[in-house]
Amino acid sequence: MFTATTVVAVPCHFCQEVNEIENVPVQGFANWQRGELIQNALPELNTDQRELLISGICPKCWDERLGSD
């Protein structure tokens, strides 16, 4: 079965660097936008990628400003 994917570009709210997340399933992204929990809609993404989509904070800034835990 073919799964359509896309690249999602997210600018970090702190450093303004644009982070690209590749191979994001289009249907899963749409399901998340419609209210499905991100971990259910996009289980293919790792936790840093999902957090970037939710908060708009890149992993580097998250660790520097908010701590790694």
Stockholm file with secondary structure:
# STOCKHOLM 1.0

chainA/1-69         MFTATTVVAVPCHFCQEVNEIENVPVQGFANWQRGELIQNALPELNTDQRELLISGICPKCWDERLGSD
#=GR chainA/1-69 SS CCCCEEEEEEECTTTCCEEEEEEEEHHHHHHHHTTCCHHHHCTTSCHHHHHHHHHCCCHHHIIIIICCC
#=GC SS_cons        CCCCEEEEEEECTTTCCEEEEEEEEHHHHHHHHTTCCHHHHCTTSCHHHHHHHHHCCCHHHIIIIICCC
//
